[in-house]
Amino acid sequence: MWKRTAKAWFDHTRSARKAEALEECRSEILALLSSQGQEWGIPPERVVLAGFSMGGTLAAWTALQVPRPLAGLLLFGTEGLSFTGGWASPKTLEGPGSDWAIGAESLQVLQCHGREDGLVPIGSATTCADELRRLGCSVRALAFQGVGHALSADMIDEAKLWLQQRLPVDASSNE
């Protein structure tokens, strides 16, 4: 029998390896943000991390640990950080002021999820939104009828409006 497999950034099936793999990816992202920020003069306050599915997990993991405030976190069709499984240990998750979620305080989050997502059920997204709020994030969680594990035009429209609010164009730059 043919078994379907998919490439991934990290092995999402093995909880013991998940946090370690996320840390490796997070380090790469932070190095990229730092180098691009220095080269182009983009401060973290003008950066939104975004991701779909597993990319959303990585984006959330990274955004929560950035030492300077980011402009926001945009999640699509992701479980984000399913803390209930315990794979985020040994980090403690105690809400605002958590010993590791230094980037969570007042982090603006838009979470878009399909109600018919068969790969990442809506309950996982709801749990993620609740956990992010508990850590101190300001979360706007939207569920889209008739959408599975995919992006929809309505999700993109919501994200566009949200991004325009989070990253307004500086009228003085004339660009």
N, C-alpha and C positions, 0 to 999 in steps of 0.2 A: 504494500500500500504506500502511495506517495505521501510524504509528510511535508507540509508547507512550513518553510522557515523564512525568516526575514532578517536582514542585517539590522543591527542596532548599534548605538554608540557605546552601550554597556549592556551587560547581561542582566536584563530586568527580571529574569526568572529566578535568580538566586539572591535572596535577601541578604545573605552574609556578605556578598560582594558589592551590593548596590551602593551603599554609602561610600565605599572606597573608590569605586569607579566614578561616582558623581564628584568626589573630591578631585580626582585627576582631571576631569573635564572642566570643573570650576576653575582650577588653577590656570588652565589654558585660556579660558574666557577672560579671566581677570588680567592676564598678561596682554592679551589682545586689546582689551579696553584701555589699559594703561598706555600701551605704545601708540594706539590710534588717538587717544586723548591728548598725548603729548605732541604728536605730529600735527594734528588738526586743531588743537586747542578746544576740544570738546570736553566740558566738565561732566562729571557723573550726573549732575542735576539735569542734564539734557539727554540722558540715555534711558531708553526703555528697553528692557529685556523682554523678549517674546518667544513663545514656542508652541508648537502643536504636538500633542501626544507626549512621547518621551522627551521631546524638546522642551515642553512645558515643565516637566519635572526638573530638568536641568536648569531652565531659566529661573524657576522658583528657588531651587537650592542655592543658586548663585546670588540672586537678588537679596535673599534673606541674610547673606553673609558679607555684603559689600559694606565697608566701613563708613562710606559717605552716602547720603541719600541719593537714590536714583529718581528719575522722573516717573517711573512706573514699571509695572509688570503686567504683561498681556498674555493670557493663557487661553489656548484653544484645545478642546477635546482632550483634556489631560486629567490624570488623577492627581497631578501636582505632587505634593508630598503626602503620601498616605501614612501618616504617623501612627495610625492605629495598629499597623502591622509590626511596629517596633524596629523597623530596619534603620531608622535614623539614629538609634542608640550608637554610642554612648552619649550623644548630645542630649541635653535636657531641654524639654519643651515646656516652659513654665509661663508662657504669655509674655507681655511686654517686659523688657529687661532680661529676657532669656539669655543664658550665658553664650549662646551662639547665634541667635537670630538678631544680630545687631542692626541689620538693614530693614527690619520689619516695622519699626515704629513709624506710623503714618504713611507707609508705603501704599501708593494708590495702585489697586489691582482691578483689571477688567478680566473677568472669566466668562468665556463663551463656550457653551456645551450643547451638543445635540441630545434631545430627549430620547431619541431612538438609537443612541450609540451602543452597539453591541459589544465593542471591544473594551471600552471604558464606560461602565454604566453611570448614569446620572448620579447615583448615590455616592460614587467615588468623588465626583466633582463637588457635590454638596459637602461632603466631609472635608475636602480640601479647603473650600471657602470658609467653613467654620473654624478650621485650624488656623488659617491665615488671619482671620479676625482675632482669634484668641491670642495670637502672637503680636497683635497691634496694628495689623494692616487694615486699610480701608478698602473693602472688597465690594465690587458691583458684580454680582453673579447673574448671568442671563442663560436661560435654557430655551432652545429653539426647537419648536415642534416640526416633525417631519425630517429632522436631520440626524444622520447616523454619525459614524466616526469620520467626519469630513468637515470642511469649511463650507459655509453657505454665503450667498450674496448678502443676506441680512447680517450675518456675523461680521463680514468685511465692512459693511456700512457702519455698524456700531463701533468697530475698532477705529475706523477713520475719524469719526466724530470724537471719540475718546482721545485719540492721539492729537488731534487738533487742539483739544483743551489742555492736554499734558505738555505739549511742545508747541506753544504758539510761535508764529513767525515774528521775528523781531522787525518791526516796521522800519527801524532806523538803518537796517542793513541793506535795504533796497534790492534784495536778491530774490 
